[in-house]
Amino acid sequence: MISVVPNVAAVSTAAPHAPHAPASTKPLVRLRGVDKVYANGTLAVQNLNLDIRANEFISLLGPSGCGKSTALRMIAGLGEHSRGEIDWPTARYDARGRPIREIGFVFQEPTLMPWATVFDNVYLPLMLKDIPRAEVVDRVNNTLDMVGLLAFANSHPRELSGGMKMRVSIARALVTQPKLLLMDEPFAALDEITRSKLNNDLLDIWQRAQCTVVFVTHSIYESVYLSNRIVVLAARPGRMIGELAVDTPYPRTNDFRLTPEYIAHCRAVSDMLDLAMHGAAPASTLASEHSHG
């Protein structure tokens, strides 16, 4: 089943949950009418409306400069929005009345400490919370095991490949056991073979970590393979053109990339991107159905 909803206004459709997702009436994060205007007057994001639900895997897709990374940073609290609301309906609040964001963030570059071991790089966010190392040895090791790097706990970044460094970055984001994992084009600099392998590994990690992922990418193929919901943004100012639900069940394997469903989903997303970049009407109909093999 392909469900495509192109719309220049806000879009809210019921996307399928991941197999492990509990039923939830409240989203983790709710964005309503969110704008971002920079100090120089540039309108980067306009009227962004989005519900991020528990245990989803959402990809943000759009042309370069459309505000995908800006949206991610606003959700994380790393940048202020100019207008609208970013609400955390299920969050706990601190003494000042601010929502406690249980977030892990994976940036485009691993940004590891070159002098520290893999273990210590992953331990870093816990150290910054003044949690004694001795209390979290098992947690750090379990997280390294989740990303397939337990055997490299005492290695240094210079001894790792690019893909392994990114795994360390993912482990560092997961070690705090976040409810929401934000990923800003983490695989963009990797070769295609490594990227494909990490796509499979990421889906396994997501299932095991029981968290929500919001994943920024420029790749149609990556977004369709990973996501159960794809949100497409128009060129600057970034605004939602629409979203597409990918209801192919998990776990997904490389065989999925060869199926008619996968090809049809990629075609639908490509049409939406054409609308985002050129304003042309998408070739896909609003809803097309394909039987599963």
Summary of the structure (lengths in Angstrom):
residues: 293
radius of gyration: 19.0
end to end distance: 11.6
largest distance: 58.5
contacts: 929
relative contact order: 0.21
helix: 34%
strand: 23%
